């Protein structure tokens, strides 16, 4: 009875050892040959090549994926892509996925070339037209991540000046996305208030009909809803839309902490103080974003590698689907933006520090001090956002905190005992 399992084990090991060679033979039989097709077969060939390359890339078989993508690139050279803007998606997917393969294979110069081609395509307004806020944010998010990834590649090749420029562009894009998200939340809140006030006015029995009609008219002509399309206001309110009530204070707090937005805090202090109930309603509750039940399931995925490593994209997932504005209110969408924002600030600080090390000897003492302060400012902003909105066990937060302690910790600074110290210290959040 015991002999049968022992006899079966070698057979299983043997079959597993044969799988790579069979896979290799299958690959070269099917794909590693000259492609000869007529014009009508080209769309099918392109779909087969890009899908197969995507599947190989998702299995970490980057050499095979690259072979297929290079074949795709060869086919695209004889195709007129100007007849339809959607055909450009195939070229974009090919360039993005080739850049990913080159990054994985440590061929950084080639990776840089194809990332720049992707960004050139994104400059054209006809590419990925943005008819909705969600469509615009999808395009902006893609461009922001590509610029960050190009920043990382340029930094690895010691091109820190260019890397810093890419980081600055990413900061601008991601901050605009948070401003748009705050406005979107406000629009949904105005819609909710409109529908609830209208329903309350219609159901109130203590008032006369004339008075009810006047109240309804005032609600419909209110400043908050006057600029919103009537069909949008008449639509029912989904549960996702209602999440804007809890998300709005969080997004507002993020926007208040954006680099260059420090004046917003001073303006809020000048405004009329809120009552205790209003202040409680406006208090950011991160559980609304992080979740009440399963925070630990996703927290390990929040690391700097998820942003800086190029990801494979496909036609079906990334281009053919039509995003709705409501998706911008989801937890995944918000957390991705938050991580991108944190990494953008961190990259600004890192590239400034690299440039300071490269050119420090050419700066005057005062100029060098200003550069050091600016680098620390961006690192502190990154740490502030991460500490405020992410759990302490998050890998991204730990990475930024350790880096800050290494490069800017007060313990590393010399204490000038005979001089006055004008530094201002504030506690962001205990770790």
N, C-alpha and C positions, 0 to 999 in steps of 0.2 A: 504493500500500500504506500510506503514511503518513497518507493523508487519513481513513481510517476511524476511528482513535483520536481524531483531532481533532474529527471530527463527533460522536463518541459523548460526548465530555466535556460539552458544553453540555447535552445531553439529561439527563445524570446530575445536573448542578447544578440544572436546571430541576425535575426530579422531587423533589429534596431541598427546594427552596424551596416546593413545593406541599404537602409533608407537614404543616407546621404548620397551614395553612389548612384542609386536609382533616380533620385531627385536631380542630381547633376546631369545624368544622361538625358533625362526628360527635358531639362532646361535647354541643353545644347541642341537636342533634336528639334524642339519646337521653335525656339527663338533665335539661336545663334546661327543664322543663315541669311543670305541676301533676300531682301523683300522686293518682289516684283508684282505690282498690282496696277489695276487701271483706276481711273478717277473715281468711279462709283464705289470702289472697295475701300478707298482711303478712310472714310469715317469709321468703318468697322475696325480696320487695322489700328487706327489711333486709339479707339476705345479699348481694344484688346491690350495694346502695349501699355497704356497709362494705368489700366486696372491691374494688370499683372505686375507692373513695376511697383505700384502702391502695396500690393499684397506681399511682395518680396521685402519691401522696406519695413513693413509692419512685423515681419519675422526676423528683422535684423540682418537680412541677406543683402547688404548694400552693394556689393560688387555686381550681383545679378540685376538688381534694380537699376544700377547705373548703365549697364549694357542696354537694357530695354529703353531707358530714357534717352540715351544717345541715338538709338534707332528712331525713337519718336521725333527727336530733333531733326534727324535727317529727312524724315517724311514731311515735316512741317516746312522745310526749305522749299518744297515744290508745291506748296498749297497757298492759295491767296486767302489770307486771313482778314482782309479789309472789307469783305462783303458783309460780314456780320460781326458785331462787337462781341457776341457770345463765343465766337470761335477763338477769340483771344484768350479765353479761359484755359484752353488746352495748352497754349504756349506758356501761360503763367504757371499752371500746375507743373509743367515740365521743368521750367527754370527753378521753381521753388524746391521741387523734389530732388533735382540734381544738386542744388546747393546743400540740401540736407545730407545727401550721400557723400558729397565732397567734405563736408564738416565731419561726418562720422569716420571718414577715411583719412582725416588730417591733411587734406589737400586744400589749404586755406586760401591760396591765391585764386584757385578756380571757384571756390565757394563765394569769395568776394565778388567775382565777376557776375555770377548768376544772381546773387542777391541784388546787385545794382540793376540788373535787367528787370527784376520784379518791381523794384521801386520806380523805375522809369515808366513801366506800364501803368502803375497806380497814379501817376501824375496826370494822365489823360482823363477828362471828365466823362468820356463815353465808356470808360472801363468801369464796370460795377456801378452803374448809375444808382444814386441814392434817392429813392422816392419817399422813403419813410425814415424816421429817426433810427429805427433798428437797422435798416440797410446802411445808413450812413455810418453808424457805429461799428457795424461789421467791417466795413471798408477801413475805417479809421483804426480799429483795433488791429487789423491785419498789417496796416502800414506801420503802426507804432511798434509792434513786435518785430517786424522785419528790420526796422531801424535799430532797435535794441540788439538784435542778433548780429547785424552788420557791425555795430559798435563793439561787440565782444570779439568778432573775428579780427577787426582792425587793431584792437588792443593786443591780441595775441601776436600779431605781426609787427608790433611796436609802432603803429601809426596812431599815436594817441591824440594828436590834434584833430585828425579826421574823426576818430572815435568819439571825442568830446562833442563835436558838431552833431553827430548822429544822436547822441544822448540828449542834447538840448532840443532837437526836433521832436524826440519821443516825449519829453516832458511837456512840451506845448500841446501835443496831440492828446495825451492822456488827461491832462487838466481840462481840456475842452470837453472830453467825454464825461467827466464828472459834473461839469457845469450843465451839460445837456441832460444828464440823468436827474439832476436836481430839478430842472425845469419840467421834465417828464413827470416826475412824482407830483409836482405842484399842479400840473394839468389834470392828472387823475384825481387828486384830492378835490380840486374845484368841481369836477364832474360828480364826485360822490356827494359833496355838499349840495350841489344843485339838485340832484335827484332826491335826496333826503328832505331838503327844505320844501321842495315842490310837493312831495308826498305828504309831509306834515301839514302844509297849507290846505291841501285838498281834503284831508281827513279831519281837520279841525271843525268841530260842530258848534262851538260857542260863538262864532263870528257870523255876520251877515254875508249874503252872497256877494254883494257889491264890494265889501271889504276883502273877501277872499279873492275876488278877481283882481283887485288892486295889488294884493300881496303877491299873487302869482305873476303879475306883470312886472313887479319890481324884481322878483327872483330871476325872471327870464332876461331882464334888461340890466342885470347887475354887471359891474365892471369885470368881475372874475370870469364870467361866462360869455360875455359879449363877443370876444374874439375866437371862441371855440366853435367849430362847425356844429350845426344843429343835429345832423344825423349822428354825430359822435355822442352828443349829450343825450339823445334819445335811446342809445343802446343800453342794454342791461349791464349791470356792474358785475364783473367776474370776481372770484375769490383772489385771483392774482392781482387784479387792479386794487383790491382792498388792501393788499400788502403794502401799497405805497404809503399808507398812513403810518406804518411802523418804520418803513425804510427811509422816509423823508428826513426825520431828525438825524439819522445816521449819516446820510449823504450830505446833509447840510453841515454836519460837524466835520466831515472830510473836506468839504470845500473851504471851510473856515481855516483849515490847517494846511491848505495848499501853499506851495512856495509863492511868495509875492502877494498873498491874500491876507497878510497879517493885519491890514487896516480894517478888515471886516469885523474883527473882534472888538476893536475900539469903537466902531460905529454901533455895534450891538449894545455896548455898555451905555451909549448915549440915549438909546431908545427907551420908551416907557417900560418900566419893570413889569414882569408878568406875575399873575397871581400864583399861589402854590399849585392849584390844579392845572393851570395852563403850563407852568414850568414842568410839572410831572409828565404831561402829555408830550411835551417837546423834548424830553430827556431821551438821548439816544440809548436804545436797548439793543446791544449787539446780539442777544439771543434771537432777535427777529431775523438776523442774517446768518449767524453761525448755526442756528437750529437749536431745538430744545431737547432732542433725543439722541442724535447721532453725530455729535461734533467730532468725535475721534475718527470717524470713517474717512473723512476727507482731509483732516489737518496735516497728515503726513505727505499729502500731495502738494502742499504749498511750500515749494522750495525754489531756489533761484534757477536751478537747471531746467525746470519746466518752462520758464520764460526765455532763457538764453539759448536753449537748444532748439534748432529748427525742427519743426514737425512736418510729417508728410500730410499732404492735403489731397482731396479727391473731388471730382466733379459733382457727384451726387450729394455729398455731405456739405461741402463748403460753397457751392455756387448755385445749384439748381433749386435748393430749398429757399422759401421766402420767409424771412424772419418777421415776427410780429413785434410791435413796440412793447407788448407785455413781457416778452422774454427778457428785456433789459431789467426787469424788476426781480428776476430770479436770483437765488443765492449764488449759483455758479457764475452767472454773469457779473454780479457785483464783486465777488471775491477775486475773480480774474482781473478785473480793473484795479482792485486794491493792490494785488500783487504786482501788477505792471507798474503802478504808481510808485510803490516802494522800491522796486528794482531800478526804475528810471532815476530816482534821486540817488540811489546807491551808486549807479554807474557814473553820474555826474561827479560825485565825490572821488570815486576811484580814479577816473581819468585825469582829474585835476591833480590828484596826488602823484600820479605817474609823471605828468608833465613837470610838476614841481621837482621831482627827483632828477629828471632829465636836464632841466634848465636852471635848477636852483642856484648854481654858482654864477649865473649871468644876471640874476635879479639883485636889485638893491635891497638892503635889510628891510626897509619899510614895505617895499613891493612884495617881498617874499612872505612877510608876515600877513599881508592882506590875502595872498593866495592861500596860505594855510588856513586862515579864518574862513574863507569862502568854501574850501574843501570840507572843513569840519561842519559848516552850516548845512551843506547838502546831506552829509552823512547823518547829522542830527535830525534833519527833516525826515529822512528815511526811517530812522529809529523811532521817531515820534509817531509816525503813521503806523508802523508795525506794532509798537507797544500799546497804542491806544485801541487798535481794532482787531488784533490777532491774539490768539491764546499764547501763553508763555511757552507751551511745548511745541509750537510751530517751528519747523526747521528753518524757514526763511527768517523768522525773527531771531533765532539763535545765531544764524550765520552773520546777520547784520550787527548784532550785539557784540559778538566775539571780535568782529573786525573793528568795531568802534573802540572797544577796550584795548585792542592791539595798537591802534594808530593815534587815538585821541584821548586816551584815559588820562585823567589828572595825575595819576600815580607815575606816569612817564615823564611828567614835566618837572623841571628843576624849580625848587622853591627859593624865591629871592627874599630872604628873611628881612633885609633892610629896606625893602620897597613896599609901598602900599599896594594892595590887591583889590582891583575894582570889578572882578568877575562876579556875575550874577548866576546863582545856581538854583534850578527849579527841578522838582521831582515830577517826571512824566507819569510814571506808574511803577510801583514796586514789582520787581521780577521774582 
